[in-house]
Amino acid sequence: QVQVVESGGGLVQAGGSLRLSCSASGLTFANSAMGWFRQAPGKEREGVSCISWTGRSTYYTDSVQGRFTISRDNAKSTLYLQMSSLNAEDTAMYYCAVREYPYCPDSWRSGVNWNYWGQGTQVTVSS
């Protein structure tokens, strides 16, 4: 049974930092591209970042480029998102997703064709 579990969310002041983690089991983590998505109240889900199976290729949406860093530890089957310089626009539920394919597709931001999703972890940035 596949399980995808996010952790690390919370309340942080603007300008602060948080690190999200995502643990995946029941699948071949090391062969899978991984992604972070977020959804704010009243807004559509947004692709935040994607990382290939080796970690050599990473992609970010423009609004987080230079502030967020995605990484992975295949030995621990864990994905990370280091977030810094947080602002109120980063407030959202953050979701981890697994794609049973090694590379991030051109359409990764759309959320289409991602195989498994976690339940999400809430990030709230106070201004």
N, C-alpha and C positions, 0 to 999 in steps of 0.2 A: 504494500500500500504506500503510495506516494504521500509524503508530508512536506509541506513548505511552511516554515514558521519564521515570522519576522519578530524582531525585538529591538529595543534601544530608543524607541520614541519617547517623547515627553514634552514638557513645557520648558522653553528656553527664551531668554531675552534676545531682542534684536542685536545682531552682531556676534552672537554666541555660536557655539558649535555643538554638534551631536554626531554620534556614529551609530548607524543602523547596521544590524546584522540579520542575515537570513540563513537559516539552516535547512538543508534539503536532504531527505532520506527516501529510500525506496526507488531510487533511480540512479543512473550513471552520471553523477554530477560532473565529473571531469570531462565528459564528452558533450556537455550542454552549454550553450550560450545562456547567459543570465541577464535579467533586466530589473530595473527599478522603475516603477510607475507611481503616480500620485493623483489623487482626486480631492479637490477642494469642494466644499459645499456649494451646490448650485453650478458647478463647472464640470466639464467633461474630463474623463481620465486623460492624463498626459504622460507620455513617455519621458522619463528623466534621464536614464542612462542605460547603456548596454555594454556587456563585456563578452568577448569571445572565450572559447573554452580554455585557451592557454593564458588568457589575460593580456595578450600582446596587443589586442585591438580593443579600444574603448571609444565610446561615443556618448555625447552629451547633448541635451537640448540647450539652446542658446542661453536661456535665462540662468542656467546653473554653471555654465562653462567657466572654469577658473575658480569656482567656489566649492564644488563637489568633486569628490574623487571616488570612483568605483574600483573595487579590487576583489580578489577571491583567493581562497586557500583551498585548493582541491583536496589536499590531504585531510582537511577537516570538513569538507563538503559545505563550506560556508562562504557566503557572499557578504560584502560590506559596502556601505556608502558613508564616507566621511563628508560631513556637511559643515561648512564654515561660513562666516559672514552671513548668517541667516537673517532673513527679513520677513515681514508679515506675509508677503506673497508666497512664502514657502510653506505656510500653514496648510496642511492637508493630511489625508490618510495616505500612507506610503505602502505600496505593495511590491512584493518580490515576485518575479515570474521566471519560469523555466521554459526554455525552448530546446526540445530534443534534437538539436542540430548544433554543430560546433560554432557556427558564425552568426553574427548579428545580421539579419536581412536588411535590405534598404528600407523596408517598411517597418522597422522595429518600433518606431514611435507609435504606430497605430494600435499596438496591442493585439493585432490579428495574428493567428497562428502561433500563439504562445500556448504551451501544452498544460502547464500547471501554474496555479496562483496561490499565494498565501492569503491569510485573512486580513492582513494589514496591521500597521502600527501607526498611531496618531502622533503627528508632530505639530506642535502649536508654538508659534513664535509671538511673543508679546512685544509690543512697541512702546 
